[in-house]
């Protein structure tokens, strides 16, 4: 029986549209071009960073982030805030928690994302980032950390995310139950793949989770 529901962050809780739009502006390309490049990377199973290299050959992510911070020290840049939450997040997490399930947020995010997520005062029992843990998805160590902070056996945990490669498949290998969210470019593409059958459930929004949990 599931006791804990763990949520990925990007394109699960956070709508990354504004982040990618600011990146396009920063790189001097149209938003359509960058979004299309990102979709191509998703379809080809290549990391999203390759989209930067495609539109700006020789791109150095660390160098550009440092320059961007110098140019706009008080702006959001490639960060997010509460305005980037998907509209179903608060109500869905609150309902799941009120039904007696432990709610945890844990995704591949830098340490600074922890402060942003905590500041949102989400209806969650704890928030964690990969950089804070020192291990990232899809590494088994990430999911071992999830089980440790949950204080439950892997089979009692449902991991919710928008990707097969980073979320569903490695969580399942760790012995967890999984939900694939059809949200964001990876979510829509991955839900159509044969491997999506590995997910215990495929949902179109977070509100659809509670009925599944109570079944």
C-alpha positions as a Markdown table, in Angstrom:
| # | Residue | x | y | z |
|---|---|---|---|---|
| 1 | Unk | 0.0 | 0.0 | 0.0 |
| 2 | Unk | 1.3 | 3.4 | -0.9 |
| 3 | Unk | 2.1 | 5.7 | 2.1 |
| 4 | Unk | 4.3 | 8.4 | 0.5 |
| 5 | Unk | 3.9 | 10.4 | -2.7 |
| 6 | Unk | 7.1 | 12.0 | -4.0 |
| 7 | Unk | 7.0 | 14.7 | -6.7 |
| 8 | Unk | 9.6 | 15.7 | -9.3 |
| 9 | Unk | 10.0 | 19.4 | -9.8 |
| 10 | Unk | 10.6 | 20.6 | -13.4 |
| 11 | Unk | 7.5 | 20.1 | -15.6 |
| 12 | Unk | 5.8 | 18.3 | -12.7 |
| 13 | Unk | 5.3 | 21.1 | -10.2 |
| 14 | Unk | 7.0 | 23.9 | -12.1 |
| 15 | Unk | 6.0 | 25.2 | -15.5 |
| 16 | Unk | 9.4 | 26.0 | -17.1 |
| 17 | Unk | 8.0 | 28.1 | -19.9 |
| 18 | Unk | 9.2 | 31.4 | -18.5 |
| 19 | Unk | 12.6 | 30.0 | -17.8 |
| 20 | Unk | 13.1 | 28.8 | -21.3 |
| 21 | Unk | 11.7 | 32.1 | -22.7 |
| 22 | Unk | 14.2 | 34.1 | -20.7 |
| 23 | Unk | 17.0 | 31.8 | -22.0 |
| 24 | Unk | 15.9 | 32.4 | -25.6 |
| 25 | Unk | 16.0 | 36.1 | -25.0 |
| 26 | Unk | 19.4 | 35.8 | -23.4 |
| 27 | Unk | 20.7 | 33.8 | -26.3 |
| 28 | Unk | 19.3 | 36.2 | -28.9 |
| 29 | Unk | 17.1 | 33.6 | -30.6 |
| 30 | Unk | 13.3 | 33.5 | -30.9 |
| 31 | Unk | 11.4 | 31.6 | -28.3 |
| 32 | Unk | 9.9 | 29.4 | -31.0 |
| 33 | Unk | 13.4 | 28.4 | -32.1 |
| 34 | Unk | 14.6 | 27.4 | -28.6 |
| 35 | Unk | 11.4 | 25.6 | -27.7 |
| 36 | Unk | 11.6 | 23.7 | -31.0 |
| 37 | Unk | 15.2 | 22.8 | -30.3 |
| 38 | Unk | 14.3 | 21.6 | -26.8 |
| 39 | Unk | 11.5 | 19.4 | -28.3 |
| 40 | Unk | 14.0 | 18.0 | -30.7 |
| 41 | Unk | 16.4 | 17.1 | -27.9 |
| 42 | Unk | 13.5 | 15.4 | -26.0 |
| 43 | Unk | 12.5 | 13.4 | -29.1 |
| 44 | Unk | 16.2 | 12.3 | -29.6 |
| 45 | Unk | 16.8 | 11.5 | -26.0 |
| 46 | Unk | 19.5 | 14.1 | -25.8 |
| 47 | Unk | 20.1 | 16.4 | -22.8 |
| 48 | Unk | 18.4 | 19.8 | -23.0 |
| 49 | Unk | 21.8 | 21.4 | -22.8 |
| 50 | Unk | 22.4 | 20.2 | -26.4 |
| 51 | Unk | 19.7 | 22.7 | -27.5 |
| 52 | Unk | 22.0 | 25.5 | -26.3 |
| 53 | Unk | 24.8 | 24.1 | -28.4 |
| 54 | Unk | 22.6 | 23.8 | -31.4 |
| 55 | Unk | 21.5 | 27.5 | -31.4 |
| 56 | Unk | 24.9 | 28.8 | -30.2 |
| 57 | Unk | 27.8 | 26.6 | -31.1 |
| 58 | Unk | 30.6 | 26.6 | -28.5 |
| 59 | Unk | 28.1 | 27.5 | -25.7 |
| 60 | Unk | 29.5 | 27.2 | -22.2 |
| 61 | Unk | 26.7 | 26.9 | -19.7 |
| 62 | Unk | 28.7 | 27.8 | -16.5 |
| 63 | Unk | 30.3 | 30.8 | -18.2 |
| 64 | Unk | 26.9 | 32.1 | -19.5 |
| 65 | Unk | 25.2 | 31.6 | -16.2 |
| 66 | Unk | 27.9 | 33.6 | -14.4 |
| 67 | Unk | 27.8 | 36.4 | -17.0 |
| 68 | Unk | 24.0 | 36.5 | -16.8 |
| 69 | Unk | 24.2 | 36.8 | -13.0 |
| 70 | Unk | 26.6 | 39.7 | -13.4 |
| 71 | Unk | 24.3 | 41.4 | -15.9 |
| 72 | Unk | 21.1 | 40.9 | -14.0 |
| 73 | Unk | 21.9 | 40.1 | -10.3 |
| 74 | Unk | 18.4 | 40.6 | -9.0 |
| 75 | Unk | 16.4 | 39.0 | -11.8 |
| 76 | Unk | 15.0 | 35.5 | -12.0 |
| 77 | Unk | 17.2 | 34.6 | -14.9 |
| 78 | Unk | 17.1 | 30.7 | -15.0 |
| 79 | Unk | 15.4 | 30.5 | -11.6 |
| 80 | Unk | 11.7 | 30.1 | -10.8 |
| 81 | Unk | 9.3 | 31.4 | -8.2 |
| 82 | Unk | 5.7 | 30.7 | -7.1 |
| 83 | Unk | 4.3 | 32.3 | -10.3 |
| 84 | Unk | 5.8 | 29.3 | -12.2 |
| 85 | Unk | 3.8 | 26.7 | -10.3 |
| 86 | Unk | 1.3 | 24.8 | -12.4 |
| 87 | Unk | -2.3 | 25.7 | -11.4 |
| 88 | Unk | -3.2 | 22.2 | -10.0 |
| 89 | Unk | -0.2 | 21.9 | -7.7 |
| 90 | Unk | -1.4 | 23.4 | -4.4 |
| 91 | Unk | -4.8 | 21.8 | -4.4 |
| 92 | Unk | -3.6 | 18.4 | -5.5 |
| 93 | Unk | -0.8 | 18.2 | -2.9 |
| 94 | Unk | -3.1 | 19.5 | -0.2 |
| 95 | Unk | -5.7 | 16.9 | -1.0 |
| 96 | Unk | -3.2 | 14.0 | -1.1 |
| 97 | Unk | -1.7 | 15.1 | 2.2 |
| 98 | Unk | -5.2 | 15.6 | 3.8 |
| 99 | Unk | -6.0 | 12.0 | 2.8 |
| 100 | Unk | -3.2 | 10.8 | 5.0 |
| 101 | Unk | -0.3 | 10.4 | 2.6 |
| 102 | Unk | 3.2 | 11.8 | 3.3 |
| 103 | Unk | 4.1 | 14.3 | 0.5 |
| 104 | Unk | 7.7 | 14.9 | -0.5 |
| 105 | Unk | 9.2 | 17.1 | -3.2 |
| 106 | Unk | 12.5 | 15.8 | -4.6 |
| 107 | Unk | 14.0 | 16.5 | -8.0 |
| 108 | Unk | 17.1 | 17.2 | -10.0 |
| 109 | Unk | 17.6 | 20.9 | -9.0 |
| 110 | Unk | 20.4 | 23.1 | -7.8 |
| 111 | Unk | 20.6 | 24.1 | -4.1 |
| 112 | Unk | 19.1 | 27.5 | -4.8 |
| 113 | Unk | 15.9 | 25.8 | -5.9 |
| 114 | Unk | 15.4 | 24.5 | -2.4 |
| 115 | Unk | 15.0 | 28.1 | -1.1 |
| 116 | Unk | 12.6 | 28.9 | -3.9 |
| 117 | Unk | 10.5 | 25.8 | -3.2 |
| 118 | Unk | 10.4 | 26.3 | 0.6 |
| 119 | Unk | 9.4 | 30.0 | 0.1 |
| 120 | Unk | 6.3 | 28.8 | -1.7 |
| 121 | Unk | 5.0 | 27.1 | 1.4 |
| 122 | Unk | 3.8 | 24.1 | -0.4 |
| 123 | Unk | 1.6 | 21.5 | 1.3 |
| 124 | Unk | 4.5 | 19.1 | 1.5 |
| 125 | Unk | 6.3 | 17.4 | 4.4 |
| 126 | Unk | 9.8 | 18.0 | 3.1 |
| 127 | Unk | 11.7 | 19.4 | 0.1 |
| 128 | Unk | 14.9 | 18.1 | -1.3 |
| 129 | Unk | 17.2 | 18.8 | -4.3 |
| 130 | Unk | 19.8 | 16.6 | -6.1 |
| 131 | Unk | 22.6 | 19.1 | -5.4 |
| 132 | Unk | 21.7 | 19.2 | -1.8 |
| 133 | Unk | 22.0 | 15.4 | -1.7 |
| 134 | Unk | 25.0 | 15.2 | -3.9 |
| 135 | Unk | 23.4 | 12.7 | -6.2 |
| 136 | Unk | 21.1 | 13.1 | -9.2 |
| 137 | Unk | 18.5 | 11.1 | -11.1 |
| 138 | Unk | 18.6 | 8.5 | -12.6 |
| 139 | Unk | 21.3 | 7.3 | -10.2 |
| 140 | Unk | 20.1 | 4.6 | -7.8 |
| 141 | Unk | 21.6 | 6.7 | -4.9 |
| 142 | Unk | 19.0 | 9.4 | -5.5 |
| 143 | Unk | 16.1 | 7.0 | -5.0 |
| 144 | Unk | 17.8 | 5.5 | -2.0 |
| 145 | Unk | 17.9 | 9.0 | -0.5 |
| 146 | Unk | 14.1 | 9.3 | -1.3 |
| 147 | Unk | 13.4 | 6.1 | 0.6 |
| 148 | Unk | 15.6 | 7.2 | 3.5 |
| 149 | Unk | 13.9 | 10.6 | 4.0 |
| 150 | Unk | 10.5 | 9.0 | 3.5 |
| 151 | Unk | 11.3 | 6.5 | 6.2 |
| 152 | Unk | 9.4 | 3.8 | 4.2 |
| 153 | Unk | 10.1 | 0.8 | 2.1 |
| 154 | Unk | 10.4 | 1.5 | -1.6 |
| 155 | Unk | 7.2 | -0.4 | -2.4 |
| 156 | Unk | 5.3 | 2.1 | -0.2 |
| 157 | Unk | 6.4 | 5.1 | -2.3 |
| 158 | Unk | 4.9 | 6.5 | -5.4 |
| 159 | Unk | 7.3 | 8.6 | -7.5 |
| 160 | Unk | 5.6 | 11.1 | -9.8 |
| 161 | Unk | 7.5 | 12.6 | -12.7 |
| 162 | Unk | 7.3 | 13.6 | -16.4 |
| 163 | Unk | 10.1 | 11.4 | -17.8 |
| 164 | Unk | 10.7 | 7.8 | -18.3 |
| 165 | Unk | 14.5 | 8.0 | -18.2 |
| 166 | Unk | 14.9 | 10.1 | -15.1 |
| 167 | Unk | 11.7 | 9.3 | -13.2 |
| 168 | Unk | 9.6 | 6.2 | -14.0 |
| 169 | Unk | 12.2 | 3.6 | -15.0 |
| 170 | Unk | 14.9 | 4.3 | -12.3 |
| 171 | Unk | 12.2 | 4.6 | -9.6 |
| 172 | Unk | 10.7 | 1.3 | -10.7 |
| 173 | Unk | 14.1 | -0.3 | -10.6 |
| 174 | Unk | 14.5 | 0.9 | -7.0 |
| 175 | Unk | 11.3 | -0.9 | -6.2 |
| 176 | Unk | 9.0 | 2.1 | -6.1 |
| 177 | Unk | 5.6 | 2.6 | -7.7 |
| 178 | Unk | 5.5 | 5.2 | -10.4 |
| 179 | Unk | 3.2 | 7.7 | -12.1 |
| 180 | Unk | 4.1 | 9.3 | -15.4 |
| 181 | Unk | 2.7 | 12.8 | -15.9 |
| 182 | Unk | 1.8 | 13.9 | -19.4 |
| 183 | Unk | 3.1 | 17.4 | -19.0 |
| 184 | Unk | 5.9 | 19.2 | -20.7 |
| 185 | Unk | 7.7 | 18.0 | -23.9 |
| 186 | Unk | 9.2 | 14.9 | -22.3 |
| 187 | Unk | 6.0 | 13.9 | -20.6 |
| 188 | Unk | 3.9 | 14.0 | -23.8 |
| 189 | Unk | 6.6 | 12.2 | -25.8 |
| 190 | Unk | 7.4 | 9.6 | -23.2 |
| 191 | Unk | 3.8 | 8.7 | -22.6 |
| 192 | Unk | 3.6 | 7.5 | -26.2 |
| 193 | Unk | 6.5 | 5.1 | -25.9 |
| 194 | Unk | 6.2 | 1.4 | -25.3 |
| 195 | Unk | 8.2 | 1.7 | -22.1 |
| 196 | Unk | 5.5 | 3.9 | -20.6 |
| 197 | Unk | 3.7 | 0.6 | -19.8 |
| 198 | Unk | 6.3 | 0.3 | -17.0 |
| 199 | Unk | 4.5 | 3.1 | -15.1 |
| 200 | Unk | 1.8 | 2.1 | -12.7 |
| 201 | Unk | -0.3 | 4.9 | -13.9 |
| 202 | Unk | -0.2 | 7.7 | -16.6 |
| 203 | Unk | -2.1 | 10.9 | -15.6 |
| 204 | Unk | -2.8 | 14.1 | -17.4 |
| 205 | Unk | -2.7 | 16.3 | -14.2 |
| 206 | Unk | -2.0 | 16.0 | -10.6 |
| 207 | Unk | -5.6 | 16.0 | -9.5 |
| 208 | Unk | -5.9 | 12.6 | -11.1 |
| 209 | Unk | -3.5 | 11.0 | -8.6 |
| 210 | Unk | -5.7 | 11.0 | -5.5 |
| 211 | Unk | -8.5 | 8.8 | -6.9 |
| 212 | Unk | -5.7 | 6.3 | -8.0 |
| 213 | Unk | -4.2 | 6.4 | -4.5 |
| 214 | Unk | -7.6 | 5.7 | -2.9 |
| 215 | Unk | -8.5 | 2.8 | -5.2 |
